[in-house]
Amino acid sequence: MPDFELFIGNKNYSSWSFRPWIALKQKQIPFRETLVPFDFKNGNPDFAAFSPSHKVPVLKDGALTVWDSLAILEYVAEVHPETGLWPEDRSGRARARAISAEMHAGFAALRGACPMNMRRPSGKLEVSDAVNSDVARIVGIWTECLDLSGGPFLFGDFTIADAMYAPVVSRFATYGLSSDPVVERYHGAMTGTQAWQAWYREAVQETWVVEEEEV
Ligand SMILES: N[C@@H](CCC(=O)N[C@@H](CS)C(=O)NCC(=O)O)C(=O)O
């Protein structure tokens, strides 16, 4: 019997924490949540107690510790194959893994300039060419996936690929990064889930302010 405990950071800011959290909730997989707020001034000393990398998220399952968002999602998909966290067909799975890995390893310009900040009022931000090129690539990925699958999620049903791009959906809306109808449609699908709404409700009520993440 799995006994999942997910350690996360502040819901308003912690984009990496949001990824496994929304997948677990969306698939109704039981877990206990432990939120440990950021303490950047002191180098997040509390993270050391549960996280080998001193970062969040971390998943504990009994004696096992899994850190890093994508590794956590892979582990949950193996423990719960019945939830369809990866697409059923092999080529879909390969593409979902490719775009998830691309998100996990890339889009540094976008991530650096436009931190996830759910309670920030939406407003267009002037961004660099590097950010615009990340945005164009992501819109290209979403367009291709949604055209092929028919939506509402990237591979039809909600998968790890959607979890990996969830914080980007939030950033696009917060900073007004694209007016492409595909982005609007995908934003509607993602923000329409109960899982998204549950995270968002709590994120916007948080009062911690992390100056580095306020642009
Ligand atoms: N590659 C890691 C990145 C984790 C990460 O950078 N987490 C941030 C919070 S969103 C963190 O813990 N930052 C604290 C620090 O860097 O001290 C993952 O995918 O989980």
The ligand as a Gaussian input file, in Angstrom:
#p B3LYP/6-31G(d) Opt

LIG

0 1
 N       14.895000      20.088000     -10.998000
 C       14.157000      20.281000      -9.761000
 C       14.057000      21.762000      -9.457000
 C       13.521000      21.994000      -8.058000
 C       13.599000      23.457000      -7.649000
 O       14.417000      24.244000      -8.176000
 N       12.780000      23.819000      -6.674000
 C       12.792000      25.164000      -6.130000
 C       11.381000      25.575000      -5.766000
 S       10.269000      25.701000      -7.114000
 C       13.569000      25.177000      -4.838000
 O       13.455000      24.271000      -4.042000
 N       14.368000      26.230000      -4.623000
 C       15.068000      26.376000      -3.403000
 C       16.526000      26.662000      -3.581000
 O       16.988000      26.652000      -4.740000
 O       17.180000      26.889000      -2.556000
 C       12.784000      19.615000      -9.896000
 O       12.368000      19.368000     -11.040000
 O       12.154000      19.295000      -8.880000

